[in-house]
């Protein structure tokens, strides 16, 4: 592929939100771009290769080139990731799930591309955050995504209190947790916040087991869902 410019284009490649048929959630035109790229920046090379194989990349898997960007990557390495782009080769920044650069380290690469005048093109795909928001029944004009809340229990309780207060003002508050901690997070929501506070729990978004419900915490306490090891987005807000 050629972007027609001196440098290549960084395409922001969406991924599915779980083991699911990609064409059902990602447009065919986006898949076509992803199939034709040979150079990628990914959080996990193994899962990125698996995804590209599933969408039938046009290149032999052994010909694909990967740069790994995760929490262990040193910042001094990042400029070297851009060398193919600076040589006129298009690249893809691929997320582990959903859209890149949201709740993952991809924004570091995007920022460097802007500083070096490299074109960045986002491609359409699923975002668990936005899908949870539009299915919550909460305010979609004013919202905040907090990412992961503090692990420390006391700090997380303080954060939840602040979030609840902001939600009462009409601003939807969205956050997430690692799947194996979802049950503990729900416990703390029930223990720390007001029983009437409305909470949306969106689990397994876009999957066949998807379930998205908004209820007061007192109802979540009575009708606890099974959330262990299932990807979830949580939102607190007021009905519209």
Secondary structure, 3 states (H helix, E strand, C coil): CCCCCCCCEEEEECECCCCCCHHHCCCHHHHHHHHHCCEEEECCHHHHHHHHHHCCCCCCHHHCEEEECCCCCCHHHHHHHCHHHHCCCCEEEECCCECCCCCCCCHHHHHHHHHCCCEEEECCCCCHHHHHHHHHCCCCCCEEEEEECCCCHHHHHHHHHHHHHHHHCCCEEEEECCHHHHHHHHHHHHHHCCCCCEEEEEECCCCCCCEEEEEEHHHHHHCCCCCCCCCEEEEEECCC
